[in-house]
Amino acid sequence: MHGYQPIILPAATTIVTAQQVASGPPIPPIARIRLYSAEEWEAFTNEWAHYFFKGTTVIRASGAGDKGVDIAVFDPGQDFTGIWDGYQCKHYDDPLRPSDIYVELGKVLWFSFSGEYKAPRSYTFIAPCGVGTKLNNWLMNPAKLKQELIANWQKHCCAEITSTQEIPLEGTFLAYVDAFDFAIFKGKQPLALIDEHKASSPYHLSRFGGGFPPRPTVSCPPTTIEAHETKYVEQLYLAYGDHLNKTVASIADLGKPTLREHFSRQREAFYQAEALRVFVRDKVEPGTFERLQDEIYAGVIDTHDDDHDDGYRRVVAVTKAAQGMAITTNPIAPIAQTQDRRGICHQLANDEKLKWTK
């Protein structure tokens, strides 16, 4: 038949992985947030606001009557009568257009004019599909934004700002609008929002994947025993004393080079595990590292409770059991190295969940 060509499949350019076969190709974060329901979008923006503005007071309005403010961020010691920044989160299937925000601009103008709150220092629009080109151009041209709002006030704002009255643009209110600094109105594109969420929220990896960044190297433990090591070091001294059948109160009492080297390795492992705790603290959901500790505890407790010749032999057996455990469900497990697992045993000893001597 004329006008038709046979279909020729393109040559494969990548090697398909087992993960792709099971889950499909990865979805970029920018595409994923566009699939969010209104509830998921709210949860995402709540996470972003809570962690990105940590150290300040952040509130979120819910339901009708929010007076144009979804999220308010206050400088220390400030409230709606002082210095604050407003954020309006829109959940639309398309980039924001001017008609999507006229009423929100109107609310900020009316409620700041009427004394409900002081005008914010900045007021930013956020949406999963971002700010459209036309609106973005107007936000960067405050005079144009003001002109267009005034021109569209009757159609989009007059009867929409409150449910109790119409708000005509006239008299002292018109003078207020004309003198208002429209440069406070801004738009945040979703890529910037995702980057800020990534930098601040421990929920980012569970939302978008992507794996952990490379771990930094861990420096050697200090020569002197630090205060946060006291309990697990005391337990090790008791274990060595049980093995040597004498009191061990310091490294000097260990005698054997093999025990001194063992002690040194345990401190290195403890510091490695502490570094892992810090490394993942802001990258995974709260409690994830503690769940890894609980899994290791559950995996070694039977070995811990077995009969052993002495406390030192118990330490060796338990840390070896931790090293050989298969942990597949905890997101930290793939980056937990041998020393991390051994070190977690000493964290558990520090918390008095494991004891090397009876």
C-alpha positions in Angstrom: 0.0 0.0 0.0 1.3 3.4 -0.9 2.1 6.0 1.8 2.8 3.4 4.6 6.2 2.4 6.0 7.1 -0.6 8.0 7.6 0.0 11.8 11.3 -0.3 12.7 12.0 -0.5 16.4 14.8 1.7 17.6 17.9 0.0 18.9 18.3 -0.2 22.6 20.6 2.4 24.0 20.6 1.3 27.7 20.8 -1.9 29.6 17.5 -2.6 31.5 18.0 -3.3 35.2 16.1 -5.7 37.4 14.7 -2.7 39.3 13.3 -1.2 36.1 11.6 -4.5 35.2 10.0 -4.6 38.7 9.1 -0.9 39.1 9.4 0.8 35.7 11.7 3.7 34.9 12.3 6.2 37.6 9.9 9.2 37.7 11.7 12.6 38.1 10.5 14.6 41.1 9.2 17.4 38.9 7.0 14.9 37.1 6.0 13.1 40.3 4.6 16.2 42.1 2.4 16.8 39.1 0.7 13.5 39.8 -0.1 14.4 43.4 -3.6 14.6 44.6 -4.6 17.8 46.4 -4.0 16.0 49.8 -0.5 14.8 48.7 0.4 18.3 47.5 -0.7 19.7 50.9 1.4 17.1 52.7 4.4 17.9 50.5 4.2 21.7 51.0 3.7 21.1 54.8 6.9 19.1 54.9 8.7 21.8 52.9 7.5 24.6 55.1 8.1 22.8 58.4 11.7 21.8 57.6 12.9 24.6 55.3 11.8 27.3 57.7 12.9 25.5 60.8 13.8 27.9 63.6 11.0 30.2 62.8 7.3 30.1 63.6 5.3 28.6 60.7 1.5 28.2 60.6 -0.8 26.8 58.0 -4.4 27.9 57.5 -7.0 25.2 56.9 -10.5 25.5 55.4 -12.4 28.6 54.3 -11.7 32.0 55.7 -7.9 31.9 55.3 -7.9 35.5 54.3 -5.6 34.7 51.4 -2.8 33.1 53.4 -2.1 29.3 53.2 1.3 29.4 55.0 2.6 32.2 57.1 6.3 32.4 58.3 7.1 34.8 61.1 10.4 36.3 62.0 11.4 35.6 65.6 9.0 37.3 68.0 6.7 38.5 65.2 3.1 37.9 64.3 0.6 39.1 61.8 1.1 42.7 63.1 4.8 42.5 62.4 7.2 41.0 59.9 6.0 37.9 58.1 6.0 36.2 54.7 3.0 34.6 53.1 2.7 31.6 50.8 -0.3 30.6 48.7 -0.3 27.0 47.5 -2.4 26.3 44.5 -3.1 22.7 43.2 -4.0 23.1 39.5 -3.3 20.8 36.5 -1.7 23.6 34.5 0.7 26.4 35.2 -0.8 29.3 37.1 -2.4 32.1 35.0 -3.3 35.6 36.1 -6.9 34.7 36.5 -5.9 32.0 39.0 -4.5 34.6 41.5 -6.5 37.8 41.1 -8.7 37.0 44.1 -5.7 36.1 46.2 -4.1 39.4 45.4 -7.4 41.1 46.3 -7.6 39.3 49.6 -4.1 40.4 50.7 -4.9 44.0 49.7 -8.3 44.1 51.4 -7.4 42.4 54.6 -4.2 44.3 55.1 -6.1 47.5 54.3 -8.9 46.7 56.8 -6.4 45.9 59.6 -6.8 42.1 59.7 -3.0 41.8 59.4 -0.1 43.9 58.3 0.9 43.5 54.7 3.5 40.7 54.4 7.1 41.3 53.5 6.7 38.9 50.6 3.8 36.8 49.2 4.7 33.8 47.0 2.6 31.6 44.8 3.5 27.9 44.7 1.9 25.3 42.4 3.0 21.8 41.1 3.0 22.9 37.5 4.6 26.2 38.3 3.9 29.8 37.3 2.9 30.3 33.6 4.9 32.6 31.4 2.3 35.4 31.3 1.9 35.5 35.1 5.6 35.2 35.7 6.2 38.2 33.4 3.7 40.2 35.3 5.1 39.2 38.7 8.4 40.5 37.5 6.7 43.8 36.4 4.9 45.1 39.5 3.4 48.1 37.7 1.9 45.8 35.1 0.5 43.4 37.7 -1.2 46.3 39.5 -2.6 47.7 36.3 -4.1 44.3 35.3 -5.5 43.6 38.8 -7.3 47.0 38.8 -8.6 46.3 35.4 -9.9 42.9 36.4 -11.2 43.8 39.9 -14.9 43.9 39.1 -14.8 40.6 37.3 -12.6 38.5 39.6 -12.4 40.2 43.0 -15.4 42.4 43.9 -17.7 39.6 44.9 -15.1 36.9 45.7 -13.0 38.3 48.6 -15.6 37.6 51.3 -18.9 35.9 51.4 -20.6 38.6 53.4 -20.1 41.7 51.2 -18.9 43.0 47.9 -15.6 45.0 47.9 -15.6 47.7 45.3 -12.3 49.3 44.3 -13.0 52.9 45.2 -12.2 55.7 47.7 -9.5 55.2 50.3 -9.2 51.5 49.4 -8.4 52.4 45.8 -5.8 54.9 47.0 -4.3 52.1 49.2 -4.1 49.7 46.3 -2.6 52.3 44.0 0.1 53.0 46.7 0.7 49.3 47.5 4.1 47.8 46.7 3.2 45.0 44.3 6.9 43.9 44.3 6.1 41.7 47.3 4.2 39.3 45.0 6.4 36.5 43.7 6.2 33.0 42.2 8.3 30.0 43.1 8.9 27.4 40.4 8.5 23.8 41.4 12.2 22.9 40.8 13.3 25.4 43.4 10.7 24.0 45.8 12.0 20.5 45.2 15.6 21.6 45.8 14.6 23.3 49.1 12.7 20.2 50.1 15.7 18.0 49.3 18.1 20.2 51.3 16.0 20.4 54.4 13.4 17.6 54.7 14.1 14.0 55.9 11.1 12.9 53.9 12.7 13.7 50.5 14.2 10.3 49.8 11.1 8.4 50.7 9.1 10.7 48.4 11.4 10.8 45.4 14.1 8.2 45.8 17.5 8.8 44.3 19.6 7.2 47.0 22.0 8.7 49.5 24.8 11.0 48.6 28.4 9.7 49.1 29.3 9.3 52.8 32.1 11.5 54.1 35.2 9.7 55.6 35.2 9.3 59.3 38.1 10.6 61.3 40.0 8.5 63.8 38.6 8.5 67.4 40.4 10.9 69.7 43.1 9.6 72.0 41.2 10.3 75.2 37.8 8.6 75.9 35.0 11.1 75.4 32.1 11.6 77.8 29.6 10.0 75.3 31.7 6.8 75.2 31.7 6.2 78.9 29.1 3.4 79.2 30.2 1.2 76.4 33.9 1.6 77.2 33.2 0.6 80.8 31.3 -2.4 79.5 34.3 -3.4 77.4 36.7 -3.0 80.3 34.5 -5.4 82.3 34.5 -7.8 79.4 38.3 -7.7 79.1 38.5 -8.1 82.9 36.3 -11.1 82.8 38.5 -12.6 80.1 41.8 -11.8 81.9 40.4 -12.6 85.3 41.5 -9.2 86.7 40.3 -5.7 87.0 40.7 -3.6 83.9 40.3 0.2 84.4 42.2 1.5 81.4 43.9 0.6 78.2 47.1 0.1 80.1 45.6 -2.8 82.0 44.8 -4.8 78.8 48.4 -6.1 78.5 47.9 -8.3 75.4 48.4 -6.4 72.1 45.5 -8.4 70.6 43.1 -6.9 73.2 44.5 -3.4 72.7 43.9 -3.8 69.0 40.5 -5.2 69.6 39.6 -2.2 71.8 40.9 0.2 69.2 38.7 -1.4 66.5 35.6 -1.2 68.8 36.1 2.5 69.3 36.6 3.0 65.5 33.4 1.0 64.9 31.5 3.1 67.5 32.6 6.4 65.9 31.7 5.0 62.5 28.1 4.2 63.7 27.8 7.6 65.3 28.9 9.2 62.0 26.2 7.1 60.2 23.6 8.3 62.7 24.5 11.9 62.0 24.8 11.4 58.2 21.3 10.0 57.8 19.6 12.1 60.5 18.3 14.8 58.1 18.0 12.5 55.1 15.5 9.9 56.3 12.2 9.9 58.2 12.6 10.3 62.0 13.1 7.0 63.7 14.7 5.2 60.7 18.1 4.8 62.3 16.6 3.7 65.6 14.7 1.0 63.7 18.0 -0.2 62.3 19.3 -0.4 65.8 16.2 -2.4 66.8 16.7 -4.8 63.9 20.3 -5.4 64.8 19.3 -5.9 68.5 16.7 -8.4 67.5 19.2 -10.2 65.3 22.0 -10.5 68.0 20.1 -10.9 71.2 20.0 -14.7 71.1 23.7 -14.8 70.5 24.1 -12.3 73.4 22.1 -14.5 75.7 24.0 -17.7 74.8 26.6 -19.1 77.2 30.1 -17.8 76.5 33.4 -18.4 78.1 33.7 -14.8 79.2 32.5 -11.3 78.4 35.2 -10.7 75.7 34.0 -13.8 73.9 30.5 -12.5 74.1 31.5 -9.2 72.5 33.3 -11.1 69.6 30.3 -13.4 69.0 27.7 -10.6 69.1 29.5 -8.2 66.8 30.2 -11.1 64.4 26.5 -11.9 64.4 25.7 -8.3 63.6 28.1 -8.2 60.8 26.5 -11.3 59.1 22.9 -10.2 59.4 20.7 -9.9 56.3 18.8 -6.6 56.5 16.8 -5.7 53.5 13.9 -3.6 54.5 15.6 -0.7 56.3 16.6 2.1 53.8 19.9 2.7 55.7 20.9 -1.0 55.4 22.5 -0.7 52.0 25.0 1.9 53.2 25.6 0.4 56.6 29.1 -1.0 56.5 30.7 -3.8 58.6 32.0 -1.3 61.1 28.6 0.5 61.3 27.0 -2.8 62.4 29.6 -3.5 64.9 29.5 0.0 66.2 25.7 -0.2 66.6 26.3 -3.0 69.0 28.3 -0.6 71.2 25.6 2.0 70.8 23.2 -0.5 72.2 25.7 -1.2 75.0 25.9 2.5 75.6 22.1 2.5 76.0 22.4 -0.6 78.3 20.4 -2.8 76.0 23.4 -5.1 75.6 25.7 -6.2 78.5 28.8 -8.2 78.0 29.2 -9.6 81.5 26.6 -11.3 83.7 
